[in-house]
Amino acid sequence: MIKNWVNKYESIIWKKTNKTNLNKMSFNKRILKKENILNNLSNLSKYLNADAIICTDDFSRKVYRLFTEGFSEEEIINIINKMK
């Protein structure tokens, strides 16, 4: 009888914690460097959109600055092609 109660109690706790974990947001961080940016040109906006960014070189710093200043993905890619 106690074993059944423990199993039922564990099941209730699992359901509650599982529901609360679905509502949590994740924390996305990126370490930017020229090589990674050039490899992710096809989805550049998604790649640059993160909660925390660490730029390892001047190239990535300039690209990220363009992104934060509101340049479109197409404009950023054009500028990147000129900077290569």
Stockholm file with secondary structure:
# STOCKHOLM 1.0

chainA/1-84         MIKNWVNKYESIIWKKTNKTNLNKMSFNKRILKKENILNNLSNLSKYLNADAIICTDDFSRKVYRLFTEGFSEEEIINIINKMK
#=GR chainA/1-84 SS CHHHHHHHHHHHHHHHHHHHHHTCCCCCEEEECHHHHHHTGGGHHHHHCCSEEEECSHHHHHHHHHHHTTCCHHHHHHHHHHHC
#=GC SS_cons        CHHHHHHHHHHHHHHHHHHHHHTCCCCCEEEECHHHHHHTGGGHHHHHCCSEEEECSHHHHHHHHHHHTTCCHHHHHHHHHHHC
//
